[in-house]
Amino acid sequence: MAEKQESTVISDDMVFRGTVETDHPVLIEGKLAGSLIARGKVHIAASAVVEANVSAREVQLEGSMQGNILHADLVTLHPSAKLNGDISCTQLEVQRGAKHSGTTVMK
């Protein structure tokens, strides 16, 4: 039997202030202020507002983010994404309509 992969969820009715550190995938639909360290995928939904530095294997951004994306293998900025911060990653996908203000370093 395959092991179920749990997700950490910050739902649309939540506001979280502080540091989140997890080995599991993260879905943010609400508000996060602080920092996020995830060893898996981070999905920031269109309804989300993030004011944090994010370090993750993969970052999918659809919502609004003020902060830096650090040490990601893959970053995808979807059409509704608004990122005000720097990106450090191996691969970057910017879809038409996404907005990014900051610098990008590709490793």
C-alpha positions, 0 to 999 in steps of 0.5 A: 500500500502506498504511503499517503502524502499529507499536505500542510494547508493555510486555508482562505480563512486563516492568517498565519504569522511566524515560521512554517517548516515542513517536509510535506507539500504546502497549499496557501489559500489565506495569508502568511507573514514570516518565512516558509521552508518546505522540502516539497512543493509550495502552491500559493493560490490566487486567493493567497497573500504572502509576505514571507521568504520562501524556500522550497523544492518547487514554488507555484505562484498564482497569488500575491507575494512580497518576499524572496523565493530562495533555493527553488529547483522550479518556480512557476509564475502563473498569469494571476501571480504578483511577486515583489521580490527576488528569485533564486532558482534552477528553472523559471517559468513565467506565464503571460500576465504574471507580474514580477518586480525584482531580480532573478538568479538562475543556478 
